[in-house]
Amino acid sequence: MTRKTALVKGFTAVILTPVLATVAFFGYLFATQESVIFPGTPLPPDYRFEFDVPFEEVTIPVDGAELNALHFRQANPRGLIFFLHGNGGNLAGWTSEAEYYQRINYDMFMLDYRGYGKSTGRIQSESQLHRDVRTAWDRVAPQYTTKPIVIYGRSLGTALAAKLAVDVDSDLVVLVSPFTSMIAMARQQYPVLPEWLVRYPMRTDQRIGDIAAPILLVHGSADRLIPVEHSRALVESAINASRLLVIAGAGHNDIHFFDDYLTGLAAALPD
């Protein structure tokens, strides 16, 4: 091997090594998105929920799986909160606010996504996830034809809530700690990430302008996971009556403990 040939091979290796490493890393991200975006915690099939407020456990058949849901009911509720929770945990943890909704006299319906809690199956696409949410909505919404229904999304659930709110009629849409898109979230960590690599784009920024119902966005000023700038961008894109409630000092996982959140949400709910 001549010295020139050796230099060419060495230069080629220097160029190709980081390129191949980047391609391999992007390939890993593409293949493992479900485990990163949807790290839900399963529960055994015989798990028994226990709460101090009345509730009904509901099974919702969907294509190839069954969704587990909880329906908290009251004797004469003001309306219904259709609650779409965030990307971690399961119903056992997310229903900690059930007593709050009882105090303000609202029923609450919350489901676990595929692979979460007692729900079977696994999430395979964004369209599948939206279909599951719509199936759950169709199960409970007809029971409240004479009362207000609020579509409520928290974190990951805000993207699902926004899509549902475009497709169905509701009296209010509440988006707590929303993100503009999963693409924007991914680029916070990996600025050069190609858009096509994100198989769950969840483009709330492209949907919020098509929501006919009033929208309340709620965000913690100290949220480090999803900065409040996401909500500021979304409220600018909304065309209907919408407003942003910023909770001073609140982070991503503790916002529901703040009095300003509790009083602000209660005041916004329709009668």
Protein Blocks (a to p, Z undefined) as FASTA:
>chain_A
ZZklmmmmmmmmmmmmmmmmmmmmmmmmmmmmmmmmmmcccddfklccddfbdcdddddd
dehiacdddddddfbdfbdcdddddfehcfklmmmmmmmmmmnopacdddddehiajbgc
jdfbfklmmmmmmmmmmmmmmmmmmbccddddehjlmmmmmmmmmmpccfbdcdehiafb
fklmmmmmmmmlcfklpmblopmklmmmmpmbdcdddddfklmklgfklmmmmmmmpmbd
cdddddehiafklmmmpmklmmmmmmmpcZZ
